[in-house]
Amino acid sequence: MGKILVGCCWIDLTRCQIIKDGQTISVEPKVMEVFECLWTAQNQVVSQQKIFEKIWPNSIFNPSSVQRSIAILRKTIEQDTKKPEFIITHPKRGYSLVLHKPTFVEKVPNWKRSWPIFVTLMAIFSIVTGTLWFGVQDNKTTFSQLRPVTSSESSEYELVMSPKSDIAAFVRIGSGKKNHIWLKNLVTGKERQISDEASSYSKLGWAKDGKAVAYVTRTADNDQLYYISVDPYNLSAMPPVFLLDLPPNSIESFQMQWSTQGDIYFVQRAKNTTTLLRRYSIANNTLTTLKTYQGKEQLLTIALSPDEKNLAMVLDIQQNKNNLIVMNLMTSNVTPLVTLEGSVRGMNWHPNNQSLLISNRDKLQKVTLKKQVTDIDFDNFQYIRNASYSFDGAEIMMELINLDVDILFSQQADPYNYQRLVDTQSLDFLPIYSAQEDKFAFQSHRNGLKQLFVYEQGQQTLIFNNPNDEELFGFVWSNDGAKIISASKDKLFLIDVKDSTYTEISHDKGPFYLREWYKYEDALLVSLVTDDGIKPAKFDLNTKQLSILLDSTPNFECAYMSLDQNDGLYFSDYKHIYTLNSMGNLDLIWQAEYGEITGFTLGEEGFSVGLAHKTGFELVKISYQNSESTPLFTTHSDQGLHLTSTSKNAEKFLFSHVKDRLCFCKLLQYCI
């Protein structure tokens, strides 16, 4: 395990040793187990009987065994056994391990330096840095290696750390997707399943006292919010308590945030363009909307500060940007902190209330309330989610996702006969057919770079190596299939497919996402994020001018767009497909009776539309003449298939197939 610092003593649980004033004192294993019992429930009273049952199971209760162990621990740890500072007796109730100062778990092996030397080094460190190590330790950015903390071969996710102890709650994926909620004591390594029935659990969150866990179960019909009371001492649980029903797949938060007053904060998606900050009061059984965000800003996740005065919020403003803001819960005043580039997948406060830990794709970032951003460097090539500090701020726990995405192919004649065309251990995704449909390009994250490849006649060819590893906002084919244009936030890359050379085209229009190359103009159809939502726009490759094509409909969320054979513009929200008439007004072409539109492709005789519904995905073909729909194929939500490209006449299909495996790791922080 390592060593725990209590006062001036290092407690080595593994070796049953206590190091004090440079001397090593060995104690009996049972005595160390008594200490471990108190450490697990630190600052809480544990009865003699509970300690005895824990350490001497299946034996007749004998309080003298507990009393003897306590006496040995006091003699070794305390400076004055008559006036104990750490191991406190509570008459007729039991004992508690009271920590007046933060304790640290030392992970460096073989402590051989004396305590006076350690004190001297810490004093020098405090003078040089201008900080004191007493009180809650500030979150440094120097760490040791990653180390897994789970003992199961199963995948695990939804990691949340208790605010009061080294206990993690998480969801473990069982066989047949029979998932359960588990608790694990990271000091002792003991773990226990606390859910009775297998279900689709998500969005876990601890109560502030560390004695209950909130969670969401998802069904085809709704999201249901529950909590379950737990005993952190023996990792046991009471039956779950139902709180409320919510619309299906509407909870957006990465973790539930639970205040001391019994208020649970979370993010809910009301519509595709509307996200809500909501608070559910357990005491009053009331659900309140605190903030509503529409259009450009979408509320992604939140984090309640340890002192419960502030709520940090991340707003996804599209095009790879996220605004981090802090709201004062007393005044509701909002303070902008920073804008982060990347993909935020979790946020957590440091115990000192002065900074936040951000899970940003494959890196960790520290953001202080003084608006300083620092990357926490470590060797990592995996995706990070739900990173959080331990209760004392000495360690960082996180989920690491080994994400593997392959490219599959099928055709209308036999749509369920999937052929795996691109299969590596990397992310190979977003395959898009050329106009001739004899080849496709795709993005791949290989060798730590975001690169573009072309697949033709069974061969993969690297056409753009992206040496600066810039974030790419889509790519489009030229009409003759000879060139591809990709985009970063401030430049375009004009790529020659045949010889894999490219030319940079700089611009000052900000990031936009590429959709199509016009057939009769040297211009690109792009989606542009504005204050009124996403708008279709045209980027002229000769003049580098950007013009919005639809600006007369406020708050219209243009989710997907495409050009027909004559460069006529079609676009959709999540329920309707429109085109622009000669007067510049919207003409409704088709409306989905069920499900939500996930994209469409225009053909010669009709167009194909992807529809997402509760249980999966469906592709239908719509006739231009009478708007009749013909089902082409369906997939179930647990297949991991995402349709990314369809040929013009919906005869050939390309899919991204997601294969991921999650594990827990911890990033250890040295105390000196």
HELIX and SHEET records of a PDB file:
HELIX    1   1 PRO A   29  THR A   40  1                                  12    
HELIX    2   2 GLN A   48  ILE A   55  1                                   8    
HELIX    3   3 PRO A   63  ILE A   77  1                                  15    
HELIX    4   4 TRP A  115  THR A  129  1                                  15    
HELIX    5   5 SER A  175  LYS A  177  5                                   3    
HELIX    6   6 SER A  637  GLN A  639  5                                   3    
SHEET    1   A 5 GLN A  23  SER A  26  0                                        
SHEET    2   A 5 GLN A  17  LYS A  20 -1                                        
SHEET    3   A 5 CYS A   9  ASP A  12 -1                                        
SHEET    4   A 5 LYS A   3  VAL A   6 -1                                        
SHEET    5   A 5 VAL A 105  GLU A 106 -1                                        
SHEET    1   B 2 ILE A  87  HIS A  90  0                                        
SHEET    2   B 2 GLY A  94  LEU A  97 -1                                        
SHEET    1   C 4 PHE A 143  PRO A 148  0                                        
SHEET    2   C 4 LYS A 652  GLN A 669 -1                                        
SHEET    3   C 4 GLU A 395  GLN A 411 -1                                        
SHEET    4   C 4 TYR A 383  TYR A 389 -1                                        
SHEET    1   D 3 PHE A 143  PRO A 148  0                                        
SHEET    2   D 3 LYS A 652  GLN A 669 -1                                        
SHEET    3   D 3 LEU A 641  THR A 646 -1                                        
SHEET    1   E 4 PHE A 143  PRO A 148  0                                        
SHEET    2   E 4 LYS A 652  GLN A 669 -1                                        
SHEET    3   E 4 GLU A 395  GLN A 411 -1                                        
SHEET    4   E 4 ASP A 414  VAL A 422 -1                                        
SHEET    1   F 4 GLU A 156  MET A 161  0                                        
SHEET    2   F 4 ILE A 167  ARG A 172 -1                                        
SHEET    3   F 4 HIS A 180  ASN A 185 -1                                        
SHEET    4   F 4 GLU A 191  GLN A 193 -1                                        
SHEET    1   G 4 TYR A 201  TRP A 206  0                                        
SHEET    2   G 4 ALA A 212  ARG A 218 -1                                        
SHEET    3   G 4 ASP A 223  ASP A 231 -1                                        
SHEET    4   G 4 SER A 236  ALA A 237 -1                                        
SHEET    1   H 4 TYR A 201  TRP A 206  0                                        
SHEET    2   H 4 ALA A 212  ARG A 218 -1                                        
SHEET    3   H 4 ASP A 223  ASP A 231 -1                                        
SHEET    4   H 4 VAL A 241  LEU A 246 -1                                        
SHEET    1   I 4 GLN A 257  TRP A 258  0                                        
SHEET    2   I 4 ASP A 263  LYS A 271 -1                                        
SHEET    3   I 4 THR A 274  SER A 281 -1                                        
SHEET    4   I 4 THR A 286  GLN A 294 -1                                        
SHEET    1   J 4 GLN A 298  LEU A 304  0                                        
SHEET    2   J 4 ASN A 310  ASP A 316 -1                                        
SHEET    3   J 4 LYS A 321  ASN A 328 -1                                        
SHEET    4   J 4 VAL A 334  GLU A 341 -1                                        
SHEET    1   K 4 VAL A 344  TRP A 349  0                                        
SHEET    2   K 4 SER A 355  ASN A 360 -1                                        
SHEET    3   K 4 LYS A 363  THR A 368 -1                                        
SHEET    4   K 4 VAL A 373  ILE A 376 -1                                        
SHEET    1   L 4 LEU A 427  TYR A 433  0                                        
SHEET    2   L 4 PHE A 440  ARG A 446 -1                                        
SHEET    3   L 4 LEU A 449  GLU A 456 -1                                        
SHEET    4   L 4 GLN A 459  PHE A 464 -1                                        
SHEET    1   M 4 PHE A 475  TRP A 477  0                                        
SHEET    2   M 4 LYS A 483  ALA A 487 -1                                        
SHEET    3   M 4 LYS A 491  ASP A 496 -1                                        
SHEET    4   M 4 THR A 501  SER A 506 -1                                        
SHEET    1   N 4 TYR A 513  TRP A 517  0                                        
SHEET    2   N 4 ALA A 523  THR A 530 -1                                        
SHEET    3   N 4 GLY A 533  ASP A 540 -1                                        
SHEET    4   N 4 LEU A 546  ILE A 548 -1                                        
SHEET    1   O 4 TYR A 560  LEU A 563  0                                        
SHEET    2   O 4 LEU A 569  SER A 572 -1                                        
SHEET    3   O 4 HIS A 576  LEU A 580 -1                                        
SHEET    4   O 4 LEU A 586  GLN A 591 -1                                        
SHEET    1   P 4 GLU A 596  LEU A 602  0                                        
SHEET    2   P 4 GLY A 606  ALA A 612 -1                                        
SHEET    3   P 4 GLY A 616  SER A 623 -1                                        
SHEET    4   P 4 SER A 629  HIS A 636 -1                                        
END                                                                             
